[in-house]
Amino acid sequence: MKILLVDGTIIGRKTGAILKQIETYIKEFDGSLELELLHLADFEHQFVDGRPFDQYNTDMKTLVKKFEEADGYILATPIFQGSIPGVLKNAFDFLHPKALRYKPVSIVANGGTQQHHLVVENQLKPILDYFRALVTPNYVYTHASHFDKDNNIIDENVLERLQELVRVFGKYCELSNDLPKEPIDQH
Ligand SMILES: Cc1cc2nc3c(=O)[nH]c(=O)nc-3n(C[C@H](O)[C@H](O)[C@H](O)COP(=O)(O)O)c2cc1C
């Protein structure tokens, strides 16, 4: 299975650092999963504005293709203004409603305050529910005190929760394998 590790921001380093840690854990847990890190910061973004899909730039076409071809996702998002970054929402807006259907998704989020973990529950999960993704019940929320100055995760509890997340994600991958996927219409 192809798993896309999506760094859902064009500002900041912590979500990328969390994904590197998850990549290590997934390799330890299940070496058969094919992993790809995707940083939204590496793309030249355009807003979804209703033009025909073939008129978007190559980066946006590549982004959509990578989402469509993946069999599962780890989504990493910072919290911006009590929500997810606009660039991540814009990426979701590009996707066909069936693009994530019955595919496993795990979420990690980083915020400047402890309280904003509910953004995952109240804002990100409903989007993924709309896509009918298989969202794992556990997610991991971090903030600055969990990292050292080089953005290495130093909090043991966070590391344990990331390992648990990876174990559950692996089970959701197995579940996803047994569910039929409909082909999605071409853009
Ligand atoms: C525009 C903007 C808005 C933010 N809004 C919030 C917020 O509402 N809640 C919160 O907990 N953190 C907020 N933050 C803090 C970011 O979530 C935090 O700085 C980021 O995840 C830290 O990652 P970094 O050190 O890699 O930049 C905001 C940051 C920016 C840049």
The ligand as an ORCA input file, in Angstrom:
! r2SCAN-3c Opt
* xyz 0 1
  C      -1.208     32.524     11.214
  C      -1.047     31.669     12.448
  C      -2.136     31.436     13.250
  C      -2.023     30.623     14.379
  N      -3.135     30.346     15.120
  C      -3.052     29.472     16.142
  C      -4.218     29.090     16.877
  O      -5.307     29.549     16.624
  N      -4.065     28.179     17.865
  C      -2.880     27.621     18.194
  O      -2.837     26.768     19.092
  N      -1.749     27.966     17.526
  C      -1.811     28.884     16.517
  N      -0.697     29.224     15.817
  C       0.567     28.616     16.211
  C       0.919     27.509     15.273
  O       0.020     26.435     15.325
  C       2.308     27.076     15.674
  O       3.113     28.220     15.611
  C       2.908     26.130     14.774
  O       2.205     24.925     14.770
  C       4.330     25.921     15.313
  O       5.067     25.311     14.349
  P       6.504     25.854     13.922
  O       7.266     26.104     15.197
  O       7.024     24.733     13.137
  O       6.264     27.111     13.139
  C      -0.765     30.071     14.723
  C       0.352     30.355     13.912
  C       0.215     31.139     12.798
  C       1.418     31.399     11.932
*
